[in-house]
């Protein structure tokens, strides 16, 4: 007797029971194959994703999984798929209950075979999963080791770069030091060159001044003392001779004796003037006295010793000549200040004009030696500001000249 499809096991009867058509077994096989096919597709998709992500190990073993699942499907046989299709077509037709009962043993056998195949697939899947885990662990370990190697290499590169940077800095500092040394050497050379040029010009000027001075004293009675050094130089001496010749003073007061004393002695002898020369150092005073006597100028030159003593001028303390040396001095037309030495104190020559103003004539001229120095420049400015003096003959020589009225 034929049994309709609605009365088979999947509609109320168990598989293999009488009345279940053979097509139901075929459908179970289709379901299993579909599951295996879906598993293969999933593994293949995972393989593609792992490849894109750069995880080569996972990609390789997912491909292996795909191959195993494909092998299982192949083992079940493509021919069975075609047979199952025919069986499904046949199973859609009513069968008799006797045929269903006869096929019961075949159904059980088929199910057992399917269970064995599923178990085998599961075992292979578990083994594959274990292998994948081992590979992942190995990949992670290798990745960690590679990361450590990369970090170690980076540290070495950084250390080398830092060492190279230090070497560059040291080389730059050394180069800068060499440039500084070179610049300093160049500066020294330039300064020496300027000094040599200036010295050459000064030498030429001094020689020219000496040649002009040779006409001032045409017949000296003894060798004239040398100029320059601590003594007055030729250019300043020529300037002094010009001042004396211009104003023709009746009386000259010189503070600090020496070479200029002899030249002034000859000029005073010619003009009929008097020269008073004062010095604080007895040794140098006696040397000057010997030169005066050698030239026969004792009648025109009055040499006086005036030791330095403490004085107060404009609220400041100085060491200056003893005032007793000037008690009998009459009106002075020309005051020559060449002492005391600057070593005796700041602005050591300033007291001359304030302390001697009472003996300076109305047309007196004041001459200050070494006016190129800062202290003497300050002294000249103070004298000009405190008295009726004006600067004349500026920058002619190292002499600073102040005059009252229109004397010069």
C-alpha positions as CSV (number, residue, x, y, z in Angstrom):
1,X,0.0,0.0,0.0
2,X,1.4,3.4,-1.0
3,X,2.0,5.9,1.9
4,X,1.8,9.7,1.1
5,X,4.9,11.9,1.7
6,X,3.0,13.7,4.5
7,X,3.0,10.5,6.6
8,X,6.8,9.9,6.5
9,X,9.1,10.4,9.4
10,X,9.7,14.1,9.1
11,X,5.9,14.6,9.2
12,X,5.2,12.3,12.1
13,X,7.1,9.0,11.7
14,X,10.7,8.4,12.8
15,X,13.4,7.8,10.3
16,X,13.6,4.2,9.3
17,X,10.1,3.4,10.6
18,X,7.6,1.9,8.3
19,X,6.0,4.5,6.1
20,X,9.2,6.8,5.9
21,X,10.3,7.2,2.3
22,X,13.9,6.6,1.3
23,X,14.2,10.2,0.0
24,X,14.5,11.4,3.6
25,X,17.9,9.8,4.0
26,X,19.0,11.5,0.8
27,X,17.8,14.8,2.2
28,X,19.9,14.2,5.4
29,X,22.9,13.7,3.3
30,X,22.2,16.9,1.4
31,X,22.0,18.8,4.8
32,X,25.3,17.3,5.9
33,X,27.0,18.2,2.6
34,X,25.5,21.7,2.9
35,X,27.0,22.1,6.4
36,X,30.4,20.9,5.2
37,X,30.2,23.2,2.2
38,X,29.4,26.2,4.5
39,X,32.3,25.3,6.7
40,X,34.6,25.2,3.7
41,X,33.4,28.6,2.6
42,X,33.9,30.0,6.1
43,X,37.4,28.7,6.3
44,X,38.2,30.1,2.9
45,X,36.8,33.5,3.9
46,X,38.9,33.4,7.1
47,X,42.0,32.6,4.9
48,X,41.3,35.6,2.7
49,X,40.9,37.9,5.7
50,X,44.1,36.6,7.4
51,X,46.0,37.1,4.1
52,X,44.7,40.7,3.9
53,X,45.6,41.3,7.5
54,X,49.1,40.0,7.0
55,X,48.8,36.9,9.4
56,X,50.4,34.4,7.1
57,X,50.3,31.5,9.5
58,X,46.5,31.6,10.0
59,X,46.0,32.0,6.3
60,X,48.0,28.9,5.5
61,X,46.3,26.7,8.0
62,X,42.8,27.9,7.1
63,X,43.6,26.9,3.5
64,X,44.6,23.5,4.9
65,X,41.2,23.3,6.6
66,X,39.4,24.1,3.4
67,X,41.3,21.3,1.7
68,X,40.4,18.8,4.4
69,X,36.7,19.7,4.3
70,X,36.8,19.5,0.5
71,X,38.3,16.0,0.7
72,X,35.5,14.9,3.0
73,X,32.9,16.1,0.6
74,X,34.7,14.4,-2.2
75,X,34.9,11.2,-0.2
76,X,31.1,11.2,0.2
77,X,31.1,11.1,-3.5
78,X,29.7,13.4,-6.1
79,X,28.0,10.4,-7.7
80,X,25.9,10.1,-4.5
81,X,24.8,13.7,-4.9
82,X,23.4,12.8,-8.4
83,X,21.9,9.6,-7.0
84,X,20.4,11.6,-4.1
85,X,18.8,13.9,-6.6
86,X,17.1,11.0,-8.4
87,X,16.1,9.5,-5.0
88,X,14.6,12.8,-4.0
89,X,12.6,12.8,-7.2
90,X,11.5,9.3,-6.6
91,X,10.7,9.9,-2.9
92,X,8.2,12.6,-3.9
93,X,6.0,9.8,-5.2
94,X,3.9,7.6,-2.9
95,X,5.5,4.3,-1.9
96,X,4.0,1.4,-0.4
97,X,4.6,0.6,3.4
98,X,6.1,-2.7,2.6
99,X,9.0,-1.2,0.7
100,X,9.6,1.3,3.5
101,X,9.9,-1.4,6.0
102,X,12.3,-3.3,3.7
103,X,14.6,-0.3,3.5
104,X,14.8,0.2,7.3
105,X,18.0,-1.6,7.7
106,X,19.6,0.4,4.9
107,X,18.6,3.6,6.6
108,X,20.2,2.6,9.9
109,X,23.3,1.6,8.0
110,X,23.4,4.9,6.2
111,X,22.9,6.9,9.4
112,X,25.7,5.0,11.1
113,X,28.0,5.7,8.2
114,X,27.0,9.4,8.3
115,X,27.7,9.4,12.1
116,X,31.1,7.9,11.5
117,X,31.9,10.4,8.8
118,X,30.7,13.3,11.0
119,X,32.8,12.0,13.9
120,X,35.8,11.8,11.6
121,X,35.2,15.3,10.4
122,X,34.9,16.6,14.0
123,X,38.2,14.9,14.9
124,X,39.9,16.4,12.0
125,X,38.4,19.8,12.8
126,X,39.7,19.5,16.4
127,X,43.1,18.5,15.2
128,X,43.1,21.4,12.8
129,X,42.0,23.8,15.5
130,X,44.8,22.5,17.8
131,X,47.3,22.9,14.9
132,X,46.1,26.4,14.2
133,X,46.5,27.3,17.9
134,X,50.0,26.0,17.9
135,X,50.8,27.9,14.8
136,X,49.3,31.1,16.2
137,X,51.3,30.7,19.4
138,X,54.4,30.1,17.4
139,X,53.7,33.2,15.2
140,X,53.1,35.3,18.3
141,X,56.4,34.1,19.8
142,X,58.2,34.8,16.6
143,X,56.5,38.2,16.3
144,X,57.5,39.1,19.8
145,X,61.1,38.1,19.1
146,X,61.1,40.1,15.9
147,X,59.7,43.1,17.8
148,X,62.5,42.8,20.4
149,X,65.0,42.6,17.6
150,X,63.5,45.7,16.0
151,X,63.6,47.6,19.3
152,X,67.1,46.5,19.9
153,X,68.1,47.6,16.4
154,X,66.3,51.0,17.0
155,X,68.2,51.5,20.2
156,X,71.5,50.8,18.5
157,X,70.7,53.2,15.7
158,X,69.7,55.9,18.1
159,X,72.9,55.4,20.1
160,X,74.9,55.6,16.8
161,X,73.1,58.8,15.8
162,X,73.7,60.4,19.2
163,X,77.4,59.5,19.0
164,X,77.5,60.9,15.5
165,X,75.7,64.0,16.7
166,X,78.2,64.5,19.5
167,X,81.1,64.1,17.1
168,X,79.5,66.7,14.8
169,X,79.1,69.1,17.8
170,X,82.7,68.5,18.9
171,X,83.9,69.1,15.3
172,X,81.8,72.3,15.1
173,X,83.2,73.5,18.4
174,X,86.7,72.8,17.3
175,X,86.1,74.5,14.0
176,X,84.6,77.5,15.8
177,X,87.6,77.6,18.2
178,X,89.9,77.5,15.2
179,X,87.9,80.3,13.6
180,X,88.1,82.3,16.9
181,X,91.8,81.7,17.0
182,X,92.1,82.7,13.4
183,X,90.0,85.8,14.0
184,X,92.1,86.7,17.1
185,X,95.3,86.2,15.1
186,X,93.9,88.3,12.3
187,X,93.0,91.0,14.8
188,X,96.5,91.0,16.4
189,X,98.1,91.2,12.9
190,X,95.8,94.1,12.0
191,X,96.6,95.9,15.3
192,X,100.3,95.3,14.8
193,X,100.0,96.6,11.3
194,X,98.2,99.7,12.5
195,X,100.8,100.3,15.2
196,X,103.6,99.8,12.8
197,X,102.0,102.3,10.4
198,X,101.4,104.8,13.2
199,X,104.9,104.3,14.5
200,X,106.3,104.9,11.0
201,X,104.3,108.1,10.7
202,X,105.4,109.2,14.1
203,X,109.0,108.5,13.3
204,X,108.7,110.6,10.1
205,X,107.1,113.4,12.0
206,X,109.7,113.3,14.7
207,X,112.5,113.4,12.1
208,X,110.9,116.3,10.4
209,X,110.5,118.1,13.7
210,X,114.2,117.5,14.5
211,X,115.2,118.9,11.2
212,X,113.2,122.1,11.9
213,X,114.6,122.3,15.4
214,X,118.1,122.3,14.0
215,X,117.5,125.8,12.8
216,X,116.4,127.0,16.3
217,X,119.7,126.6,18.1
218,X,122.4,127.0,15.5
219,X,125.4,127.0,17.7
220,X,124.8,124.9,20.9
221,X,127.7,124.9,23.3
222,X,127.4,121.2,24.0
223,X,125.5,118.2,22.6
224,X,121.8,118.7,23.0
225,X,120.0,116.1,25.1
226,X,117.9,113.5,23.3
227,X,114.2,113.7,22.9
228,X,111.5,111.1,23.2
229,X,110.9,108.4,25.8
230,X,110.2,110.0,29.2
231,X,111.6,113.3,27.8
232,X,109.6,115.6,25.6
233,X,109.5,114.4,22.0
234,X,110.6,116.4,19.0
235,X,107.1,117.2,17.8
236,X,106.1,118.6,21.2
237,X,109.4,120.4,21.6
238,X,108.9,122.1,18.2
239,X,105.4,123.1,19.2
240,X,106.7,124.5,22.5
241,X,109.4,126.5,20.7
242,X,106.6,128.0,18.5
243,X,104.6,129.1,21.5
244,X,107.6,130.7,23.1
245,X,108.6,132.5,19.9
246,X,105.0,133.7,19.5
247,X,104.3,135.2,22.9
248,X,107.9,136.1,23.9
249,X,107.3,135.6,27.7
250,X,109.2,137.6,30.3
251,X,109.1,134.8,32.8
252,X,108.6,131.1,32.3
253,X,107.7,128.6,35.1
254,X,108.4,124.9,34.3
255,X,107.1,122.1,36.5
256,X,109.3,119.1,35.8
257,X,112.8,119.6,34.4
258,X,114.7,117.8,31.8
259,X,115.4,118.0,28.0
260,X,113.0,120.9,27.6
261,X,114.9,122.9,30.2
262,X,118.0,123.1,28.0
263,X,116.0,124.2,24.9
264,X,114.0,126.8,26.9
265,X,117.3,128.0,28.4
266,X,118.7,128.8,25.0
267,X,115.4,130.6,24.0
268,X,115.3,132.6,27.2
269,X,119.0,133.6,26.7
270,X,118.1,134.9,23.2
271,X,114.9,136.7,24.4
272,X,116.4,138.0,27.7
273,X,113.7,136.1,29.7
274,X,113.9,134.1,33.0
275,X,113.2,130.4,33.3
276,X,112.4,128.8,36.7
277,X,112.4,125.0,36.5
278,X,111.1,123.0,39.5
279,X,111.5,119.3,40.1
280,X,110.5,117.0,43.0
281,X,113.2,114.4,42.4
282,X,116.7,115.6,43.5
283,X,118.5,113.0,41.3
284,X,116.9,114.2,38.1
285,X,117.2,117.8,39.2
286,X,121.0,117.4,39.6
287,X,121.3,115.8,36.2
288,X,119.5,118.8,34.7
289,X,121.7,121.2,36.6
290,X,124.8,119.4,35.1
291,X,123.4,119.8,31.6
292,X,122.6,123.5,32.3
293,X,126.1,124.2,33.5
294,X,127.6,122.2,30.5
295,X,125.7,124.5,28.1
296,X,126.5,127.6,30.1
297,X,122.9,128.5,30.8
298,X,123.1,129.1,34.6
299,X,122.4,132.8,34.1
300,X,119.1,132.1,32.4
301,X,117.9,129.0,34.3
302,X,116.9,128.9,38.0
303,X,116.6,125.3,39.2
304,X,114.6,124.6,42.3
305,X,113.9,121.4,44.4
306,X,110.3,121.1,45.5
307,X,109.4,117.8,47.2
308,X,105.9,116.6,46.9
309,X,103.5,117.2,49.8
310,X,99.8,116.7,50.6
311,X,97.6,119.5,49.4
312,X,93.8,119.9,49.2
313,X,92.3,121.5,46.1
314,X,88.6,121.8,45.4
315,X,87.8,119.2,48.1
316,X,90.2,116.6,46.7
317,X,93.5,115.5,48.1
318,X,96.7,115.5,46.0
319,X,100.5,115.1,46.3
320,X,101.9,118.3,44.7
321,X,105.1,120.4,44.9
322,X,105.9,122.2,48.1
323,X,104.4,125.7,47.9
324,X,107.5,127.2,49.5
325,X,109.3,126.9,46.2
326,X,106.9,129.5,44.6
327,X,106.9,132.1,47.4
328,X,109.2,134.6,45.6
329,X,107.9,133.9,42.1
330,X,106.7,137.0,40.2
331,X,104.2,137.2,37.4
332,X,104.3,134.2,35.0
333,X,103.6,134.7,31.3
334,X,104.1,131.0,30.4
335,X,103.4,128.0,32.7
336,X,104.7,124.6,31.5
337,X,103.2,121.7,33.4
338,X,105.2,118.4,32.9
339,X,104.9,117.1,36.5
340,X,104.3,115.5,38.9
341,X,104.2,112.1,37.3
342,X,100.9,110.3,36.8
343,X,102.1,107.6,39.2
344,X,101.7,110.0,42.1
345,X,97.9,109.9,41.9
346,X,94.8,110.6,39.8
347,X,94.8,113.9,37.9
348,X,98.1,114.6,39.6
349,X,98.8,117.8,37.5
350,X,95.4,119.4,38.1
351,X,96.5,121.6,41.2
352,X,99.0,123.6,39.1
353,X,96.5,126.3,37.8
354,X,94.3,126.6,40.9
355,X,97.4,126.9,43.2
356,X,99.4,129.2,40.9
357,X,96.6,131.4,39.6
358,X,97.8,134.3,41.8
359,X,101.2,134.4,40.0
360,X,99.8,134.0,36.5
361,X,99.7,137.2,34.4
362,X,96.7,138.5,32.7
363,X,97.9,137.2,29.3
364,X,99.4,133.9,30.6
365,X,99.5,130.8,28.5
366,X,99.4,127.4,30.1
367,X,101.0,124.4,28.4
368,X,100.3,120.8,29.6
369,X,102.5,118.0,28.4
370,X,101.1,114.4,27.7
371,X,97.7,115.9,26.8
372,X,96.9,112.7,24.8
373,X,96.2,110.9,28.1
374,X,92.8,110.7,29.7
375,X,93.8,112.3,33.0
376,X,95.4,115.3,31.2
377,X,92.3,115.6,29.0
378,X,90.2,115.9,32.2
379,X,92.6,118.4,33.6
380,X,92.4,120.6,30.6
381,X,88.6,120.6,30.6
382,X,88.5,121.5,34.3
383,X,91.0,124.4,33.8
384,X,89.1,125.8,30.9
385,X,85.8,125.5,32.8
386,X,87.1,127.2,36.0
387,X,89.1,130.0,34.5
388,X,89.2,132.4,31.5
389,X,91.0,130.0,29.3
390,X,90.4,128.8,25.8
391,X,92.0,125.9,23.9
392,X,94.5,126.8,21.1
393,X,96.7,124.8,18.8
394,X,94.6,121.6,19.3
395,X,95.9,118.4,17.9
396,X,99.2,120.0,16.8
397,X,101.3,117.8,19.1
398,X,100.9,116.0,22.5
399,X,100.9,119.4,24.2
400,X,97.6,120.9,25.4
401,X,97.6,124.7,25.2
402,X,95.3,127.1,27.0
403,X,95.5,130.9,26.6
404,X,93.8,134.0,28.1
405,X,92.3,136.4,25.8
406,X,93.9,136.8,22.4
407,X,97.5,135.9,23.4
408,X,97.8,133.3,20.7
